[in-house]
Amino acid sequence: MPSSEPDGPAPAARARGLRKTFGRVVAVDGVDLDLPSGAVVGMLGPNGSGKTTLIRMLLGLTRPTAGHVELLGRTGADLPAALPDVGALVEGPGFHPFLSGRDNLLRAAATEPRLDGDLRAPVDAALERVGLAGGASGATGGGDAARRRYRGYSLGMKQRLGLAAALLVPRRLVVLDEPTNGLDPAGTRDVRGVIAELHDAGTTVLLSSHLLAEVEAVCTHVAVLQRGSLLVSGELTALLDGGSGELVLTTDDPDAALGALRAAGAGPYLRDGGVVVPAGPLEPPEVVAALVAAGVGVWEVRRRRAHLEELFARLTEEDE
């Protein structure tokens, strides 16, 4: 996913020829991927496509079989030096079950190299940010959810606490693997709000999710994986604009437009009061010229943007 501005900032993370095998199983196969600095990148793929394995290699948590990773300008043995600038929620959070959410977060804060002295302020701020302080919407029974033992947390509350741990200090890169898993609609909106805040602050966010509507709502870029291979990556708007060749026309006489376009060799049809021209032999100027020559008034011509679900289905089906 090269940057559209060659002279711009270096990618937050870069993978080249990344491959990971487990015995005879190829989990990730020769992936080249850039995470543009400041972007919100949605990583998509069916179960078993290699998303989590790729994320773990990008963070230095799993050693690649081949290829190399650059993380915030660090490579090789120097990779761990980048981790204080990275917040990650990968494969679900893991905390001590008999401690409260707040005590778990205090322990996590104690391991942060950029935090010292009184840890209560950053912990309280993180809990407030994810809605676990003072009766979160995801906490059953009300009260201060942060004071409850972790073993009594719902899945959504566990996700919130894991997100809080990732946000204890300002980060340059935040990696979220299925962050809305177990959250109700209010919790999902909260996570979207946090991602928007991070993006506004210039933080790079890598979001792995099965919820295509969620990715389409918050991401600026996407990367689609299938069976360990990268099918496509790039800016979301550009990929969606290129995902449908249909033209949608508004005319003063839809029936006459249908006749003129069919005579010109197109295969138009009506939808929601407009005339739709599928991708085919006629380019947009030829479509308009055919209508004008037939005396049909053209009020609007636009190319229909595909939804992410359509793009994802088309890419994975073509790969199959």
C-alpha positions in Angstrom: 0.0 0.0 0.0 2.5 2.7 -1.1 1.8 6.2 -0.1 0.2 8.4 -2.7 2.8 11.1 -1.8 6.3 9.7 -2.4 7.9 12.6 -0.6 5.6 12.3 2.4 6.3 10.6 5.8 7.6 7.1 5.9 5.0 4.4 6.5 4.3 3.5 10.1 4.9 -0.1 9.3 6.2 -1.9 6.2 6.3 -5.6 5.3 8.3 -7.0 2.4 8.1 -10.6 1.2 6.6 -11.6 4.6 6.0 -15.3 4.8 5.0 -17.5 7.7 4.6 -21.3 7.7 3.6 -23.7 10.5 4.9 -27.1 9.3 3.3 -27.6 5.9 0.6 -24.9 6.5 1.3 -21.5 4.8 -0.3 -18.9 7.0 1.1 -15.8 5.3 2.6 -16.0 1.8 4.9 -13.3 0.4 3.0 -10.2 1.6 4.2 -6.7 0.7 2.3 -4.1 2.7 2.7 -0.5 3.8 0.7 1.1 6.6 0.7 4.8 5.6 1.5 7.2 8.5 -1.7 8.7 10.0 -4.0 6.4 8.1 -6.8 4.1 9.5 -6.2 0.8 7.7 -8.8 -1.9 7.8 -7.4 -5.4 7.4 -10.1 -7.7 6.0 -10.2 -11.4 5.2 -12.1 -14.6 6.0 -11.2 -16.7 9.0 -7.9 -18.4 8.4 -6.8 -15.7 5.9 -3.7 -14.8 7.9 -4.7 -11.5 9.4 -3.7 -12.2 13.0 -0.5 -13.9 12.0 0.4 -10.9 9.8 -0.3 -8.5 12.7 1.8 -10.5 15.1 4.7 -10.4 12.6 4.3 -6.7 12.1 4.6 -6.2 15.9 7.6 -8.6 16.3 5.5 -11.0 18.3 6.0 -13.8 15.8 9.2 -14.4 13.8 8.6 -14.6 10.1 9.8 -17.6 8.1 11.0 -15.2 5.4 10.9 -11.5 4.6 11.3 -8.5 6.9 9.4 -5.9 8.8 10.0 -2.2 9.5 8.0 -0.8 12.4 8.2 3.0 13.1 11.6 3.1 11.4 13.0 0.1 13.4 14.0 -3.2 11.9 15.5 -6.5 12.9 16.9 -6.7 16.4 16.0 -3.0 16.9 12.3 -3.7 16.4 11.4 -3.9 20.2 12.6 -0.3 20.6 9.5 0.8 18.7 7.0 -1.0 20.9 6.6 1.8 23.5 5.0 3.8 20.7 2.6 1.0 19.8 -0.6 0.2 21.5 -2.1 -3.2 20.6 -5.2 -5.2 21.3 -4.5 -8.6 19.6 -6.4 -11.9 20.0 -8.4 -10.5 22.9 -7.1 -8.9 26.2 -5.5 -11.0 28.9 -5.7 -9.8 32.5 -5.7 -11.3 36.1 -9.2 -12.6 36.8 -9.2 -11.9 40.6 -8.1 -8.2 40.3 -10.4 -5.4 39.5 -10.3 -3.7 36.1 -8.6 -0.7 37.6 -5.9 -2.7 39.4 -5.2 -4.7 36.2 -4.8 -1.4 34.4 -2.5 -0.1 37.1 -0.3 -3.1 36.7 -0.2 -2.5 32.9 0.7 1.1 33.5 3.6 0.1 35.7 5.2 -1.7 32.8 5.0 1.4 30.5 8.5 2.9 30.2 7.1 6.4 29.6 5.0 6.4 32.8 6.4 7.0 36.3 5.3 8.5 39.5 1.5 8.6 40.2 -0.1 6.2 37.7 -3.7 6.9 38.8 -4.2 9.9 36.5 -3.4 8.1 33.2 -5.3 5.0 34.3 -8.4 7.0 35.2 -8.1 8.9 31.9 -7.9 5.7 30.0 -10.9 4.1 31.9 -12.9 7.2 31.2 -12.0 7.2 27.6 -13.4 3.7 27.0 -16.4 4.1 29.2 -15.4 1.9 32.2 -15.4 4.6 34.8 -18.5 5.6 36.7 -21.1 3.1 35.3 -20.2 2.2 31.8 -22.9 1.4 29.3 -21.3 -2.0 28.9 -21.3 -2.8 32.6 -24.3 -4.7 33.9 -25.5 -3.7 37.2 -24.2 -0.1 37.1 -21.7 1.3 39.6 -18.0 1.9 38.9 -17.2 -0.9 36.4 -13.5 -0.4 36.9 -13.8 -1.6 40.6 -15.3 -4.9 39.7 -13.2 -8.1 39.4 -12.1 -8.9 35.9 -13.6 -12.4 36.1 -17.1 -10.9 36.3 -16.6 -8.8 33.2 -18.7 -9.4 30.1 -16.9 -9.9 26.8 -17.6 -6.3 25.8 -16.2 -5.0 29.1 -13.0 -7.1 28.6 -12.6 -5.5 25.2 -13.0 -2.1 26.7 -10.3 -2.8 29.3 -8.0 -4.1 26.6 -8.5 -0.9 24.6 -7.8 1.2 27.7 -4.5 -0.6 28.2 -3.6 0.2 24.5 -4.3 3.9 25.2 -2.5 4.5 28.5 0.0 6.8 26.8 0.0 8.6 23.4 0.9 6.1 20.6 2.2 6.5 17.1 0.5 3.2 16.0 -2.5 1.5 17.5 -3.4 -2.0 16.4 -6.9 -3.3 17.1 -7.8 -6.9 16.4 -11.7 -7.2 16.4 -12.0 -4.4 19.0 -15.9 -4.4 18.9 -16.2 -8.1 19.6 -18.9 -8.5 22.2 -19.8 -4.8 22.3 -23.4 -3.6 22.1 -24.2 -0.8 19.6 -23.4 1.9 22.1 -20.0 0.3 22.8 -19.4 0.1 19.0 -20.1 3.8 18.7 -17.6 4.5 21.5 -14.9 2.5 19.8 -15.6 4.4 16.5 -15.3 7.6 18.4 -11.9 6.6 19.9 -10.6 5.6 16.4 -11.7 9.0 15.0 -9.9 10.8 17.9 -6.7 8.8 17.2 -7.0 9.6 13.5 -7.5 13.3 14.2 -4.4 13.2 16.4 -2.3 11.8 13.6 -2.0 8.3 15.0 -1.9 5.4 12.6 -4.5 2.8 13.3 -4.6 -0.8 12.0 -8.1 -2.3 12.5 -8.8 -6.0 11.8 -12.5 -6.7 11.7 -15.1 -8.9 10.2 -17.7 -6.1 10.2 -17.4 -4.5 6.8 -19.8 -1.7 7.6 -17.6 -0.8 10.6 -14.5 -0.7 8.4 -16.2 1.3 5.7 -17.4 3.8 8.4 -14.0 4.5 10.0 -11.1 3.5 7.7 -9.2 5.5 5.1 -7.4 2.5 3.6 -8.0 -1.2 3.4 -6.0 -4.4 2.8 -7.8 -7.6 1.8 -6.2 -11.0 2.6 -7.2 -14.4 1.3 -5.5 -17.7 2.2 -2.4 -15.8 3.4 -2.0 -13.7 0.2 -2.7 -10.0 -0.1 -5.4 -9.5 -2.8 -5.5 -5.7 -2.8 -4.6 -2.7 -0.7 -5.0 1.0 -1.1 -7.1 4.0 -0.3 -10.7 3.0 0.4 -12.3 5.7 -1.7 -10.2 4.8 -4.8 -10.9 1.1 -4.4 -14.7 1.7 -4.0 -14.8 4.1 -7.0 -13.1 1.5 -9.1 -15.3 -1.3 -7.8 -18.3 -0.6 -10.0 -18.4 0.5 -13.7 -22.0 1.4 -13.6 -23.3 4.8 -14.6 -26.5 6.2 -13.0 -28.3 8.7 -15.2 -31.1 11.1 -14.4 -33.1 12.1 -17.5 -36.3 13.8 -18.4 -37.6 10.7 -20.3 -36.3 7.4 -18.8 -38.2 5.3 -21.3 -36.7 7.1 -24.3 -33.3 6.9 -22.7 -33.6 3.1 -22.4 -34.5 2.8 -26.1 -31.7 5.1 -27.2 -29.0 3.3 -25.1 -30.2 -0.1 -26.2 -30.0 0.9 -29.8 -26.4 2.1 -29.1 -25.4 -1.3 -27.8 -25.6 -0.7 -24.0 -27.7 -2.8 -21.6 -29.5 -0.2 -19.5 -32.2 -0.8 -16.9 -34.3 1.3 -14.5 -33.6 1.4 -10.8 -35.2 3.8 -8.2 -36.3 6.1 -11.0 -32.9 6.4 -12.6 -31.3 4.8 -15.6 -28.4 2.5 -14.9 -25.9 1.7 -17.5 -23.6 -1.3 -16.6 -20.0 -1.3 -17.6 -19.8 -2.3 -21.3 -18.8 -1.2 -24.7 -19.8 2.5 -24.2 -17.6 5.0 -22.4 -19.4 7.7 -20.4 -19.0 10.4 -23.1 -20.5 7.9 -25.6 -23.5 7.3 -23.3 -24.2 11.0 -23.1 -23.7 11.5 -26.8 -26.2 8.7 -27.6 -28.8 10.3 -25.4 -28.3 13.8 -26.7 -28.5 12.5 -30.3 -31.9 11.0 -29.5 -33.1 14.2 -28.0 -33.2 13.0 -24.4 -32.4 15.6 -21.8 -29.6 14.5 -19.4 -29.8 16.1 -15.9 -27.1 14.1 -14.1 -24.5 11.4 -14.8 -22.6 9.8 -12.0 -20.6 6.6 -11.5 -22.0 4.5 -8.7 -19.6 3.7 -5.9 -19.5 0.1 -4.8 -20.1 -0.7 -1.1 -17.2 -2.4 0.7 -19.2 -5.6 1.0 -19.5 -5.8 -2.8 -15.8 -5.1 -3.3 -14.9 -7.7 -0.7 -17.2 -10.3 -2.2 -15.9 -9.7 -5.7 -12.3 -9.9 -4.7 -12.6 -13.1 -2.7 -14.8 -14.8 -5.2 -12.4 -14.0 -8.0 -9.6 -15.4 -6.0 -11.6 -18.6 -5.4 
